[in-house]
Amino acid sequence: MLLFYVVSNFPGIFIRQSSGAGSQYLIQNVIGFQSNMWFGFPSIAIIALFVLISALIFLMVIFRQKNHKLMARNKKLEQENAAKDRFFSIVAHDLKSPFNSLIGLSEMLMLHSESMNQEQVKNYSKMVHQSTSKLYSLVDNLLQWSRTQLGKTDYRPEKIDVSIVSSNIVNLLRISAQEKDIVISLNMDQDLIGIADVNIFSAVIRNLVSNAVKFSKIGGTIYVNGKMRPDKMIEVEVVDRGVGMDEMQIEKAFRIDSGSSTTGTFNEKGTGLGLILCKEFVEINKGSILLESKPGKGTSVKFTLPSIGYNMN
């Protein structure tokens, strides 16, 4: 025991004092142990450095993930705030105009109907109808858009005949188009059977054609085309030759935070919600939407929906 203690603590002294085969073996073991210990220090340092670098990389990845999540949350909050501000702006300003028109026109009829001839009463009644229709369209868009924001849109896909549904919507809108001498031309391939929620599809067609009427010039033509694509998606296109849009307007067309709204050729006012609603509805129906336009040349809006032959997987 004493010998081992001396070797462990004073190997040099032990070498000088000891002799014999057993002592030499113990000395060699001690020297070998010390040599291995000194060789082990760099290895331990490298391993420690590797562990430290790995830990730092891991922490950086975690930090970046959390940072991305925070940025995504901030972006979502900004979008929600923009949507809220846009909603209140529409309620405060855009709803006010048609109500003012209705109040003024109804007051004129109430006070002066007895002194008016039949033609004057007819004209005022026509203006009341127009204001009421615009107000209904505005409120309907607001309600539908609110449902999409709350995630409460009632989506019930079924087989629909795209040609027939589009024709029914177009026939309803021809009355407002005639006020500007605008012709709506419907050109649909036969047997366009799609899978979509019929109410959502109808809302898209109604908004796109209404927009086309709004921005078309007097005596213009609007084209509503439909065809089957090679990938078995049905493509519907609404084309007008109206005032068109520049690149900045196109960029803002589908953004709620832009507050983009343009006056029509008859000074028709809108909310800017039409295209935003169309995009959300098209995506609910498993399709996509594309907007192309040039100032003074007109606008083309194409959107798709799956046909019964489309592979949804």
N, C-alpha and C positions, 0 to 999 in steps of 0.2 A: 504493500500500500504506500509506503514511504517512497519507494522507487518510482511508482507511477506518478506520485505527486510531484516529485522532482522533475520527471520527464515532461509533465504537463506544463510546469511553470518555468523550469530552468533547463531546457534541453541542452544548451551548450555546456553547462557544469556537469550534467549527467554523462555526457560523452567523454569528458576528461576523467571522470571517476570510475567509470564502469568498463568492464571487459567481459568477454565470453560471448558465446553464440546467442544465448537468450537475450542478453542485453542489446546486442547488435540488431536483432529482429525487432525489439521494442522501439529502438531508436529509429529504424527505417519506417516503422508504422507511424511514429509521431511526425517525422519529417514529411512522409507522404500525406498525412492528414492536413498538415499545415499548408503544403503545396496545393492540395485540392481546395482548401479553404480560400486561398488567395486567388486561384483560378476561378472560383465560384462567384466572387464579387462582381465581375463584369456581367456575368450571366444574369445574376439577380437584378443588377441595375437595368439591363436591357428589358427584362421581363416587366420590371416596375414601370419603365418608361412606356412600354407597349400598353400596359393596363391603363396608365394615366391618359395616353392619347386616345385609346378606345373609349374611356369614360368621357373625355371631352367631346369626342365625335358624337357619342350617344346623347349627351346633354344638348349639343348644338342641334341635333335632329329633333329632339323633343321640343326645344325652344322654337325652332322654325315651324313645326306642326302647330304649336299653340299660337304662334304669331299669325299663321295663315288662317286659323280658326277665328281669331280675333278680327282680322281684316275682313273675313267673310261676313262675320256678324255685323261689323260696322257698315259694310256695304249694304247688307240687307236692311239695317236700320235706316240708312240714308234713302234707300228705295222706298221703304214704308213711309218715311216722313214726306218724301216727294209725292207719293201717291195720296197721302192724307191732304197735303197742301193743294194738290191738283183738284181733289174732290171738293174741298171747301171753296176753291176758286170757282169751280163750275156751278156749285149750288148758289154762291153769292152773286155771280155775275151772269152766267149764261142762262140760268133759269129765269132771271129777272126780265130779260127782253121779251120772250114770248108771253109772259104774264102781263106785262105792260101793254102789249099789243091787244091781248084779249080784253083787258079792262077798258082800254080806249075804244075799241071797236064795238064792244057790247054796250058801252055807255052811249055811243053815237046812235046805235039802233034803238036803244031805250028812249032817248030824248027826241029823236027826229024821225022815227020810222013812219009816223002819220003823214009827215010832209014829203016823204020820199016817194019816188015812183018805183015801179016794180024792178026796173033795171038797177037802180041804186041799191035797193034792198038786196038784190041778188049779188051785186059786187061786194057789199059789206059782208054778206053771209059767206061768200067765197073766201074772203080774207080771214074771217073767223075760223073757217075750216082749215086753212093753211097754217095758221098760228097754232091751232089745236093739234094738228098732225105733227108739226115740228116739235111741239112740247111733248107729245106722247113718245116720239122717237128718241128725244133726249132723255126722258125719264127711263124709258126702256133700256137704253144703253147704259145709263148709270146703274140701274138695278142689276143688269147682267154682269157688268164689270165688277160691281161690289161682290157678287157671288164668287167670281173667279178669285178675287183677292182673299176671300174667306175660305176658299177651297170647298165651296158648297155648290158648285155647278153640277146639275143633275145630268150625268152622262149615261145615255141609254142607246148604245149602238144597235143598228138594225139594217136590213137590206133596204136601200132607197134607190129609186130611179132618178138619177141626177138630172136628166132632161126634163122630166115632168115637174119635179120640185122647183127647178130653176125657172121653168116656164110660168108656174103659178106666181112666183115672187115677181118676176119681170112684168107680168100682166098687171099686178097691183101698182107697180111703180111707173107704168106708162102714163098714168094720169098726170102725175107731177112732171114727167118729162115733156108732155105736150104743152105745158105752160111756156116752155122755152123752145117749142118746135123741134124737140130732139127725138130722134128715132132710135129705138133700142132693137138691135138685130140679134136674134138668138140662133146660134149655129152649133148644134150639139150632135155628136155621133149617136147612132142608135145603140140601144142596149147598154147604156152606161150604168151598170148596177154597182153601187158602192156600199161600203160598210161604214156607217156614220150615224151620229145622233141627228135626226132630221131637223130638230129645232135649232141646234147649233149650226148645222149646215145652212139652214135658211137665213139665220142671222148674219152669217158671213156674206152670202149673196146679196142680201138686202142692204147691208152697209156699203159694200163695194159698188153696187150699182147706184145707190143714192149719192155716194161720193162722186161717181162719174157724172151724174146729172148735175150736181152742184158746180163742178169745175168745167163743164162743157160749154161751148159757146152756142149762141142761138142758131138753130138750124143744123146742129151737129148730129153725129151718129155715134152710138155706143154699141160695141160688139161684145156679146157674151158667148164665148166659145168653149167647147168641151170635147176632149178626146181621151182615148186610152193610150197610155205610154207603153213602151216595150217591157218595162218592169212591172206591168200590171197595176200601176198607180193611175188613177184618173186625174187629169189635169184640167182645171177650169181657169179660164182667163177672162178678165174684164178689161176692155180697152176703150179709151176715149181719146179724142183729138182736141183736148181742152188746153188749159193754161200750163199744165205740166209743173214739175218741181225741179229745183236745182239740187246739187249734191248735198248741201247742208240740210235742206229740207228732207231729203230722202233719209239721211242719217238719223234725223230726229223723229221720223214718222212713227216708229214703233217704240219710242221712249216716253214713259210717263213723266219723267222729270224735265222734259224739254218744254212742256207747255205749248207745244206747237199747234196752232190753229190758223187756217187760212180762210179768207173771205171768198165766197163763190162769185161766179160771173154775174149773178143778180144780187150781189151783196148779202148772200146767205151766210149766216154765222153758224159756226159749229164749235164743238168742244175739243176736237182733236183726239177723241176717244175711239172713233170708228176703226181706224187701222190697228190701234193697239188691241182693241177687242177682237178684231179679225184674227190677228196673229195668235192670240191666246186660244181662241176657239178652234182654229185650224190645227194647232198642236194638240188640243184635247182630242180631236178627231184623227190623231195619228198621222197628220200631214205636215207639209211645210209651205212657206209662203215666200214669194219673190216679188219685189217692187222695182220697176224700171220706169224712168221718166226723164224727159228733157223739157226745159222751159220753152213754152210756145209750141211744143210738138205734141204733148199729151202724155198719158200715163198708161202703163200696163201692169196689172197685178195678176200674178199667177199663183194658184194654190192647188194643193193635191189632197187626195183622200184615197185610202185603199179600196180596191175593187174586190169583188167576191173571189177572184182568182189570185189575189195577192197573198204571198206567204208571209204571215205576220211574225214568224220565228226569226 
